[in-house]
Amino acid sequence: MSDGNTGAAGGGAIYALGIFGAWVWFWQQADAFWEYVLAIIQGLFWPAWMVYDLFKALAG
């Protein structure tokens, strides 16, 4: 029997790959200690900023 949560597991894997990719990107752009700290934070929250900007653009 399926419990209906299989889609959530796939979405979590894609989200995790996006975070790792963002960390690689932002880490390569950093030059100083605080920029590396900011890169870690940006990697965690970039999907939220991206979705917010997408909805803002769609709204007009």
mmJSON file of the N, C-alpha and C atoms, coordinates in Angstrom:
{"data_MODEL":{"atom_site":{
"group_PDB":["ATOM","ATOM","ATOM","ATOM","ATOM","ATOM","ATOM","ATOM","ATOM","ATOM","ATOM","ATOM","ATOM","ATOM","ATOM","ATOM","ATOM","ATOM","ATOM","ATOM","ATOM","ATOM","ATOM","ATOM","ATOM","ATOM","ATOM","ATOM","ATOM","ATOM","ATOM","ATOM","ATOM","ATOM","ATOM","ATOM","ATOM","ATOM","ATOM","ATOM","ATOM","ATOM","ATOM","ATOM","ATOM","ATOM","ATOM","ATOM","ATOM","ATOM","ATOM","ATOM","ATOM","ATOM","ATOM","ATOM","ATOM","ATOM","ATOM","ATOM","ATOM","ATOM","ATOM","ATOM","ATOM","ATOM","ATOM","ATOM","ATOM","ATOM","ATOM","ATOM","ATOM","ATOM","ATOM","ATOM","ATOM","ATOM","ATOM","ATOM","ATOM","ATOM","ATOM","ATOM","ATOM","ATOM","ATOM","ATOM","ATOM","ATOM","ATOM","ATOM","ATOM","ATOM","ATOM","ATOM","ATOM","ATOM","ATOM","ATOM","ATOM","ATOM","ATOM","ATOM","ATOM","ATOM","ATOM","ATOM","ATOM","ATOM","ATOM","ATOM","ATOM","ATOM","ATOM","ATOM","ATOM","ATOM","ATOM","ATOM","ATOM","ATOM","ATOM","ATOM","ATOM","ATOM","ATOM","ATOM","ATOM","ATOM","ATOM","ATOM","ATOM","ATOM","ATOM","ATOM","ATOM","ATOM","ATOM","ATOM","ATOM","ATOM","ATOM","ATOM","ATOM","ATOM","ATOM","ATOM","ATOM","ATOM","ATOM","ATOM","ATOM","ATOM","ATOM","ATOM","ATOM","ATOM","ATOM","ATOM","ATOM","ATOM","ATOM","ATOM","ATOM","ATOM","ATOM","ATOM","ATOM","ATOM","ATOM","ATOM","ATOM","ATOM","ATOM","ATOM","ATOM","ATOM","ATOM","ATOM"],
"id":[1,2,3,4,5,6,7,8,9,10,11,12,13,14,15,16,17,18,19,20,21,22,23,24,25,26,27,28,29,30,31,32,33,34,35,36,37,38,39,40,41,42,43,44,45,46,47,48,49,50,51,52,53,54,55,56,57,58,59,60,61,62,63,64,65,66,67,68,69,70,71,72,73,74,75,76,77,78,79,80,81,82,83,84,85,86,87,88,89,90,91,92,93,94,95,96,97,98,99,100,101,102,103,104,105,106,107,108,109,110,111,112,113,114,115,116,117,118,119,120,121,122,123,124,125,126,127,128,129,130,131,132,133,134,135,136,137,138,139,140,141,142,143,144,145,146,147,148,149,150,151,152,153,154,155,156,157,158,159,160,161,162,163,164,165,166,167,168,169,170,171,172,173,174,175,176,177,178,179,180],
"type_symbol":["N","C","C","N","C","C","N","C","C","N","C","C","N","C","C","N","C","C","N","C","C","N","C","C","N","C","C","N","C","C","N","C","C","N","C","C","N","C","C","N","C","C","N","C","C","N","C","C","N","C","C","N","C","C","N","C","C","N","C","C","N","C","C","N","C","C","N","C","C","N","C","C","N","C","C","N","C","C","N","C","C","N","C","C","N","C","C","N","C","C","N","C","C","N","C","C","N","C","C","N","C","C","N","C","C","N","C","C","N","C","C","N","C","C","N","C","C","N","C","C","N","C","C","N","C","C","N","C","C","N","C","C","N","C","C","N","C","C","N","C","C","N","C","C","N","C","C","N","C","C","N","C","C","N","C","C","N","C","C","N","C","C","N","C","C","N","C","C","N","C","C","N","C","C","N","C","C","N","C","C"],
"label_atom_id":["N","CA","C","N","CA","C","N","CA","C","N","CA","C","N","CA","C","N","CA","C","N","CA","C","N","CA","C","N","CA","C","N","CA","C","N","CA","C","N","CA","C","N","CA","C","N","CA","C","N","CA","C","N","CA","C","N","CA","C","N","CA","C","N","CA","C","N","CA","C","N","CA","C","N","CA","C","N","CA","C","N","CA","C","N","CA","C","N","CA","C","N","CA","C","N","CA","C","N","CA","C","N","CA","C","N","CA","C","N","CA","C","N","CA","C","N","CA","C","N","CA","C","N","CA","C","N","CA","C","N","CA","C","N","CA","C","N","CA","C","N","CA","C","N","CA","C","N","CA","C","N","CA","C","N","CA","C","N","CA","C","N","CA","C","N","CA","C","N","CA","C","N","CA","C","N","CA","C","N","CA","C","N","CA","C","N","CA","C","N","CA","C","N","CA","C","N","CA","C","N","CA","C","N","CA","C","N","CA","C"],
"label_alt_id":[null,null,null,null,null,null,null,null,null,null,null,null,null,null,null,null,null,null,null,null,null,null,null,null,null,null,null,null,null,null,null,null,null,null,null,null,null,null,null,null,null,null,null,null,null,null,null,null,null,null,null,null,null,null,null,null,null,null,null,null,null,null,null,null,null,null,null,null,null,null,null,null,null,null,null,null,null,null,null,null,null,null,null,null,null,null,null,null,null,null,null,null,null,null,null,null,null,null,null,null,null,null,null,null,null,null,null,null,null,null,null,null,null,null,null,null,null,null,null,null,null,null,null,null,null,null,null,null,null,null,null,null,null,null,null,null,null,null,null,null,null,null,null,null,null,null,null,null,null,null,null,null,null,null,null,null,null,null,null,null,null,null,null,null,null,null,null,null,null,null,null,null,null,null,null,null,null,null,null,null],
"label_comp_id":["MET","MET","MET","SER","SER","SER","ASP","ASP","ASP","GLY","GLY","GLY","ASN","ASN","ASN","THR","THR","THR","GLY","GLY","GLY","ALA","ALA","ALA","ALA","ALA","ALA","GLY","GLY","GLY","GLY","GLY","GLY","GLY","GLY","GLY","ALA","ALA","ALA","ILE","ILE","ILE","TYR","TYR","TYR","ALA","ALA","ALA","LEU","LEU","LEU","GLY","GLY","GLY","ILE","ILE","ILE","PHE","PHE","PHE","GLY","GLY","GLY","ALA","ALA","ALA","TRP","TRP","TRP","VAL","VAL","VAL","TRP","TRP","TRP","PHE","PHE","PHE","TRP","TRP","TRP","GLN","GLN","GLN","GLN","GLN","GLN","ALA","ALA","ALA","ASP","ASP","ASP","ALA","ALA","ALA","PHE","PHE","PHE","TRP","TRP","TRP","GLU","GLU","GLU","TYR","TYR","TYR","VAL","VAL","VAL","LEU","LEU","LEU","ALA","ALA","ALA","ILE","ILE","ILE","ILE","ILE","ILE","GLN","GLN","GLN","GLY","GLY","GLY","LEU","LEU","LEU","PHE","PHE","PHE","TRP","TRP","TRP","PRO","PRO","PRO","ALA","ALA","ALA","TRP","TRP","TRP","MET","MET","MET","VAL","VAL","VAL","TYR","TYR","TYR","ASP","ASP","ASP","LEU","LEU","LEU","PHE","PHE","PHE","LYS","LYS","LYS","ALA","ALA","ALA","LEU","LEU","LEU","ALA","ALA","ALA","GLY","GLY","GLY"],
"label_asym_id":["A","A","A","A","A","A","A","A","A","A","A","A","A","A","A","A","A","A","A","A","A","A","A","A","A","A","A","A","A","A","A","A","A","A","A","A","A","A","A","A","A","A","A","A","A","A","A","A","A","A","A","A","A","A","A","A","A","A","A","A","A","A","A","A","A","A","A","A","A","A","A","A","A","A","A","A","A","A","A","A","A","A","A","A","A","A","A","A","A","A","A","A","A","A","A","A","A","A","A","A","A","A","A","A","A","A","A","A","A","A","A","A","A","A","A","A","A","A","A","A","A","A","A","A","A","A","A","A","A","A","A","A","A","A","A","A","A","A","A","A","A","A","A","A","A","A","A","A","A","A","A","A","A","A","A","A","A","A","A","A","A","A","A","A","A","A","A","A","A","A","A","A","A","A","A","A","A","A","A","A"],
"label_entity_id":["1","1","1","1","1","1","1","1","1","1","1","1","1","1","1","1","1","1","1","1","1","1","1","1","1","1","1","1","1","1","1","1","1","1","1","1","1","1","1","1","1","1","1","1","1","1","1","1","1","1","1","1","1","1","1","1","1","1","1","1","1","1","1","1","1","1","1","1","1","1","1","1","1","1","1","1","1","1","1","1","1","1","1","1","1","1","1","1","1","1","1","1","1","1","1","1","1","1","1","1","1","1","1","1","1","1","1","1","1","1","1","1","1","1","1","1","1","1","1","1","1","1","1","1","1","1","1","1","1","1","1","1","1","1","1","1","1","1","1","1","1","1","1","1","1","1","1","1","1","1","1","1","1","1","1","1","1","1","1","1","1","1","1","1","1","1","1","1","1","1","1","1","1","1","1","1","1","1","1","1"],
"label_seq_id":[1,1,1,2,2,2,3,3,3,4,4,4,5,5,5,6,6,6,7,7,7,8,8,8,9,9,9,10,10,10,11,11,11,12,12,12,13,13,13,14,14,14,15,15,15,16,16,16,17,17,17,18,18,18,19,19,19,20,20,20,21,21,21,22,22,22,23,23,23,24,24,24,25,25,25,26,26,26,27,27,27,28,28,28,29,29,29,30,30,30,31,31,31,32,32,32,33,33,33,34,34,34,35,35,35,36,36,36,37,37,37,38,38,38,39,39,39,40,40,40,41,41,41,42,42,42,43,43,43,44,44,44,45,45,45,46,46,46,47,47,47,48,48,48,49,49,49,50,50,50,51,51,51,52,52,52,53,53,53,54,54,54,55,55,55,56,56,56,57,57,57,58,58,58,59,59,59,60,60,60],
"pdbx_PDB_ins_code":[null,null,null,null,null,null,null,null,null,null,null,null,null,null,null,null,null,null,null,null,null,null,null,null,null,null,null,null,null,null,null,null,null,null,null,null,null,null,null,null,null,null,null,null,null,null,null,null,null,null,null,null,null,null,null,null,null,null,null,null,null,null,null,null,null,null,null,null,null,null,null,null,null,null,null,null,null,null,null,null,null,null,null,null,null,null,null,null,null,null,null,null,null,null,null,null,null,null,null,null,null,null,null,null,null,null,null,null,null,null,null,null,null,null,null,null,null,null,null,null,null,null,null,null,null,null,null,null,null,null,null,null,null,null,null,null,null,null,null,null,null,null,null,null,null,null,null,null,null,null,null,null,null,null,null,null,null,null,null,null,null,null,null,null,null,null,null,null,null,null,null,null,null,null,null,null,null,null,null,null],
"Cartn_x":[0.834,0.0,0.877,0.427,1.14,0.553,1.435,0.941,0.861,1.236,1.094,2.214,3.298,4.399,5.61,5.501,6.652,7.042,6.1,6.413,7.196,6.925,7.641,9.109,9.41,10.8,11.568,10.958,11.613,11.844,10.878,11.026,12.123,12.252,13.318,14.694,14.814,16.096,16.464,15.502,15.758,16.117,15.416,15.712,17.141,17.54,18.893,19.951,19.706,20.652,20.762,19.644,19.67,20.478,20.351,21.126,22.617,22.984,24.406,24.949,24.168,24.592,24.757,23.833,23.93,25.151,25.44,26.639,27.903,27.976,29.154,29.269,28.158,28.179,28.597,27.918,28.209,29.591,30.032,31.359,32.443,32.278,33.256,33.305,32.218,32.173,32.768,32.92,33.375,34.899,35.349,36.777,37.249,36.368,36.741,35.904,36.299,35.635,34.141,33.73,32.303,31.531,32.191,31.526,31.26,32.153,31.918,30.75,30.671,29.53,28.235,28.243,27.065,26.729,27.727,27.495,26.721,27.032,26.308,24.849,24.623,23.26,22.484,23.126,22.46,22.111,22.987,22.714,21.488,21.265,20.105,18.797,18.835,17.604,17.357,18.235,18.028,16.716,16.213,14.933,13.784,13.774,12.707,12.794,13.996,14.148,13.761,14.118,13.803,12.285,11.584,10.134,9.455,9.948,9.385,9.523,10.706,10.915,10.074,9.897,9.053,7.613,7.081,5.7,5.556,6.573,6.527,6.501,7.28,7.3,5.985,5.398,4.126,2.971,3.062,2.011,2.018,3.136,3.138,4.16],
"Cartn_y":[-1.189,0.0,1.249,2.239,3.504,4.466,5.159,6.121,7.539,7.739,9.052,10.026,9.601,10.506,10.34,9.584,9.351,10.611,11.447,12.687,13.647,13.66,14.544,14.165,12.878,12.436,12.876,12.779,13.224,14.726,15.464,16.915,17.325,16.6,16.898,16.657,15.622,15.327,16.427,16.901,17.983,19.266,19.542,20.725,20.653,19.472,19.306,19.507,18.978,19.198,20.679,21.385,22.832,23.567,23.157,23.8,23.554,22.298,22.004,22.78,22.86,23.636,25.112,25.654,27.061,27.285,26.337,26.476,26.509,25.644,25.64,26.98,27.457,28.721,29.897,30.059,31.187,31.06,29.826,29.613,30.062,29.793,30.2,31.71,32.39,33.84,34.569,33.874,34.507,34.672,35.751,36.036,36.204,36.535,36.812,35.938,35.898,35.04,35.292,36.55,36.848,36.575,36.634,36.266,34.761,33.964,32.521,32.224,32.964,32.792,33.156,34.247,34.662,33.638,33.016,31.997,30.815,30.42,29.316,29.7,30.918,31.389,31.515,32.093,32.239,30.885,29.91,28.581,27.947,28.222,27.656,28.327,29.63,30.383,30.839,30.479,30.962,30.504,29.29,28.914,29.827,30.235,31.131,32.476,33.009,34.284,34.144,33.021,32.8,32.719,31.977,31.852,33.194,33.933,35.254,36.17,36.197,37.048,36.578,35.278,34.75,35.208,35.064,35.497,37.011,37.75,39.214,39.587,38.876,39.138,38.741,37.636,37.2,38.132,38.741,39.639,40.966,41.287,42.508,43.411],
"Cartn_z":[0.0,0.0,0.0,-0.698,-0.763,0.261,0.95,1.939,1.388,0.133,-0.494,-0.2,0.413,0.738,-0.173,-1.234,-2.099,-2.864,-3.219,-3.916,-3.053,-1.777,-0.864,-0.77,-0.8,-0.725,-1.966,-3.127,-4.35,-4.362,-3.87,-3.797,-2.842,-1.747,-0.791,-1.369,-2.193,-2.83,-3.824,-4.574,-5.528,-4.793,-3.705,-2.893,-2.345,-1.874,-1.333,-2.418,-3.612,-4.711,-5.048,-4.988,-5.237,-4.194,-2.94,-1.873,-2.075,-2.378,-2.597,-3.793,-4.852,-6.013,-5.689,-4.901,-4.503,-3.626,-2.724,-1.887,-2.735,-3.73,-4.609,-5.329,-5.853,-6.592,-5.697,-4.557,-3.681,-3.05,-2.774,-2.183,-3.158,-4.447,-5.45,-5.608,-5.313,-5.451,-4.248,-3.123,-1.878,-1.877,-1.218,-1.108,0.329,1.25,2.636,3.573,4.849,5.826,5.902,6.013,6.174,4.896,3.766,2.521,2.476,3.072,3.16,4.101,5.189,6.108,5.391,4.669,3.908,2.823,2.225,1.203,1.776,2.999,3.638,3.864,4.345,4.588,3.275,2.268,0.979,0.376,0.538,0.014,0.642,1.907,2.586,2.179,1.935,1.73,0.3,-0.653,-2.015,-2.624,-2.34,-2.968,-2.546,-1.298,-0.828,-1.54,-1.7,-2.401,-3.866,-4.476,-5.874,-6.082,-5.25,-5.374,-5.108,-4.124,-3.837,-5.052,-5.65,-6.824,-8.014,-8.138,-9.227,-9.05,-7.85,-7.605,-7.763,-7.357,-7.519,-9.001,-9.814,-11.254,-11.915,-11.466,-12.045,-11.671,-10.491,-10.029,-10.786,-11.363,-12.155,-11.71],
"occupancy":[1.0,1.0,1.0,1.0,1.0,1.0,1.0,1.0,1.0,1.0,1.0,1.0,1.0,1.0,1.0,1.0,1.0,1.0,1.0,1.0,1.0,1.0,1.0,1.0,1.0,1.0,1.0,1.0,1.0,1.0,1.0,1.0,1.0,1.0,1.0,1.0,1.0,1.0,1.0,1.0,1.0,1.0,1.0,1.0,1.0,1.0,1.0,1.0,1.0,1.0,1.0,1.0,1.0,1.0,1.0,1.0,1.0,1.0,1.0,1.0,1.0,1.0,1.0,1.0,1.0,1.0,1.0,1.0,1.0,1.0,1.0,1.0,1.0,1.0,1.0,1.0,1.0,1.0,1.0,1.0,1.0,1.0,1.0,1.0,1.0,1.0,1.0,1.0,1.0,1.0,1.0,1.0,1.0,1.0,1.0,1.0,1.0,1.0,1.0,1.0,1.0,1.0,1.0,1.0,1.0,1.0,1.0,1.0,1.0,1.0,1.0,1.0,1.0,1.0,1.0,1.0,1.0,1.0,1.0,1.0,1.0,1.0,1.0,1.0,1.0,1.0,1.0,1.0,1.0,1.0,1.0,1.0,1.0,1.0,1.0,1.0,1.0,1.0,1.0,1.0,1.0,1.0,1.0,1.0,1.0,1.0,1.0,1.0,1.0,1.0,1.0,1.0,1.0,1.0,1.0,1.0,1.0,1.0,1.0,1.0,1.0,1.0,1.0,1.0,1.0,1.0,1.0,1.0,1.0,1.0,1.0,1.0,1.0,1.0,1.0,1.0,1.0,1.0,1.0,1.0],
"B_iso_or_equiv":[0.0,0.0,0.0,0.0,0.0,0.0,0.0,0.0,0.0,0.0,0.0,0.0,0.0,0.0,0.0,0.0,0.0,0.0,0.0,0.0,0.0,0.0,0.0,0.0,0.0,0.0,0.0,0.0,0.0,0.0,0.0,0.0,0.0,0.0,0.0,0.0,0.0,0.0,0.0,0.0,0.0,0.0,0.0,0.0,0.0,0.0,0.0,0.0,0.0,0.0,0.0,0.0,0.0,0.0,0.0,0.0,0.0,0.0,0.0,0.0,0.0,0.0,0.0,0.0,0.0,0.0,0.0,0.0,0.0,0.0,0.0,0.0,0.0,0.0,0.0,0.0,0.0,0.0,0.0,0.0,0.0,0.0,0.0,0.0,0.0,0.0,0.0,0.0,0.0,0.0,0.0,0.0,0.0,0.0,0.0,0.0,0.0,0.0,0.0,0.0,0.0,0.0,0.0,0.0,0.0,0.0,0.0,0.0,0.0,0.0,0.0,0.0,0.0,0.0,0.0,0.0,0.0,0.0,0.0,0.0,0.0,0.0,0.0,0.0,0.0,0.0,0.0,0.0,0.0,0.0,0.0,0.0,0.0,0.0,0.0,0.0,0.0,0.0,0.0,0.0,0.0,0.0,0.0,0.0,0.0,0.0,0.0,0.0,0.0,0.0,0.0,0.0,0.0,0.0,0.0,0.0,0.0,0.0,0.0,0.0,0.0,0.0,0.0,0.0,0.0,0.0,0.0,0.0,0.0,0.0,0.0,0.0,0.0,0.0,0.0,0.0,0.0,0.0,0.0,0.0],
"pdbx_formal_charge":[null,null,null,null,null,null,null,null,null,null,null,null,null,null,null,null,null,null,null,null,null,null,null,null,null,null,null,null,null,null,null,null,null,null,null,null,null,null,null,null,null,null,null,null,null,null,null,null,null,null,null,null,null,null,null,null,null,null,null,null,null,null,null,null,null,null,null,null,null,null,null,null,null,null,null,null,null,null,null,null,null,null,null,null,null,null,null,null,null,null,null,null,null,null,null,null,null,null,null,null,null,null,null,null,null,null,null,null,null,null,null,null,null,null,null,null,null,null,null,null,null,null,null,null,null,null,null,null,null,null,null,null,null,null,null,null,null,null,null,null,null,null,null,null,null,null,null,null,null,null,null,null,null,null,null,null,null,null,null,null,null,null,null,null,null,null,null,null,null,null,null,null,null,null,null,null,null,null,null,null],
"auth_seq_id":[1,1,1,2,2,2,3,3,3,4,4,4,5,5,5,6,6,6,7,7,7,8,8,8,9,9,9,10,10,10,11,11,11,12,12,12,13,13,13,14,14,14,15,15,15,16,16,16,17,17,17,18,18,18,19,19,19,20,20,20,21,21,21,22,22,22,23,23,23,24,24,24,25,25,25,26,26,26,27,27,27,28,28,28,29,29,29,30,30,30,31,31,31,32,32,32,33,33,33,34,34,34,35,35,35,36,36,36,37,37,37,38,38,38,39,39,39,40,40,40,41,41,41,42,42,42,43,43,43,44,44,44,45,45,45,46,46,46,47,47,47,48,48,48,49,49,49,50,50,50,51,51,51,52,52,52,53,53,53,54,54,54,55,55,55,56,56,56,57,57,57,58,58,58,59,59,59,60,60,60],
"auth_comp_id":["MET","MET","MET","SER","SER","SER","ASP","ASP","ASP","GLY","GLY","GLY","ASN","ASN","ASN","THR","THR","THR","GLY","GLY","GLY","ALA","ALA","ALA","ALA","ALA","ALA","GLY","GLY","GLY","GLY","GLY","GLY","GLY","GLY","GLY","ALA","ALA","ALA","ILE","ILE","ILE","TYR","TYR","TYR","ALA","ALA","ALA","LEU","LEU","LEU","GLY","GLY","GLY","ILE","ILE","ILE","PHE","PHE","PHE","GLY","GLY","GLY","ALA","ALA","ALA","TRP","TRP","TRP","VAL","VAL","VAL","TRP","TRP","TRP","PHE","PHE","PHE","TRP","TRP","TRP","GLN","GLN","GLN","GLN","GLN","GLN","ALA","ALA","ALA","ASP","ASP","ASP","ALA","ALA","ALA","PHE","PHE","PHE","TRP","TRP","TRP","GLU","GLU","GLU","TYR","TYR","TYR","VAL","VAL","VAL","LEU","LEU","LEU","ALA","ALA","ALA","ILE","ILE","ILE","ILE","ILE","ILE","GLN","GLN","GLN","GLY","GLY","GLY","LEU","LEU","LEU","PHE","PHE","PHE","TRP","TRP","TRP","PRO","PRO","PRO","ALA","ALA","ALA","TRP","TRP","TRP","MET","MET","MET","VAL","VAL","VAL","TYR","TYR","TYR","ASP","ASP","ASP","LEU","LEU","LEU","PHE","PHE","PHE","LYS","LYS","LYS","ALA","ALA","ALA","LEU","LEU","LEU","ALA","ALA","ALA","GLY","GLY","GLY"],
"auth_asym_id":["A","A","A","A","A","A","A","A","A","A","A","A","A","A","A","A","A","A","A","A","A","A","A","A","A","A","A","A","A","A","A","A","A","A","A","A","A","A","A","A","A","A","A","A","A","A","A","A","A","A","A","A","A","A","A","A","A","A","A","A","A","A","A","A","A","A","A","A","A","A","A","A","A","A","A","A","A","A","A","A","A","A","A","A","A","A","A","A","A","A","A","A","A","A","A","A","A","A","A","A","A","A","A","A","A","A","A","A","A","A","A","A","A","A","A","A","A","A","A","A","A","A","A","A","A","A","A","A","A","A","A","A","A","A","A","A","A","A","A","A","A","A","A","A","A","A","A","A","A","A","A","A","A","A","A","A","A","A","A","A","A","A","A","A","A","A","A","A","A","A","A","A","A","A","A","A","A","A","A","A"],
"auth_atom_id":["N","CA","C","N","CA","C","N","CA","C","N","CA","C","N","CA","C","N","CA","C","N","CA","C","N","CA","C","N","CA","C","N","CA","C","N","CA","C","N","CA","C","N","CA","C","N","CA","C","N","CA","C","N","CA","C","N","CA","C","N","CA","C","N","CA","C","N","CA","C","N","CA","C","N","CA","C","N","CA","C","N","CA","C","N","CA","C","N","CA","C","N","CA","C","N","CA","C","N","CA","C","N","CA","C","N","CA","C","N","CA","C","N","CA","C","N","CA","C","N","CA","C","N","CA","C","N","CA","C","N","CA","C","N","CA","C","N","CA","C","N","CA","C","N","CA","C","N","CA","C","N","CA","C","N","CA","C","N","CA","C","N","CA","C","N","CA","C","N","CA","C","N","CA","C","N","CA","C","N","CA","C","N","CA","C","N","CA","C","N","CA","C","N","CA","C","N","CA","C","N","CA","C","N","CA","C","N","CA","C"],
"pdbx_PDB_model_num":[1,1,1,1,1,1,1,1,1,1,1,1,1,1,1,1,1,1,1,1,1,1,1,1,1,1,1,1,1,1,1,1,1,1,1,1,1,1,1,1,1,1,1,1,1,1,1,1,1,1,1,1,1,1,1,1,1,1,1,1,1,1,1,1,1,1,1,1,1,1,1,1,1,1,1,1,1,1,1,1,1,1,1,1,1,1,1,1,1,1,1,1,1,1,1,1,1,1,1,1,1,1,1,1,1,1,1,1,1,1,1,1,1,1,1,1,1,1,1,1,1,1,1,1,1,1,1,1,1,1,1,1,1,1,1,1,1,1,1,1,1,1,1,1,1,1,1,1,1,1,1,1,1,1,1,1,1,1,1,1,1,1,1,1,1,1,1,1,1,1,1,1,1,1,1,1,1,1,1,1]
}}}
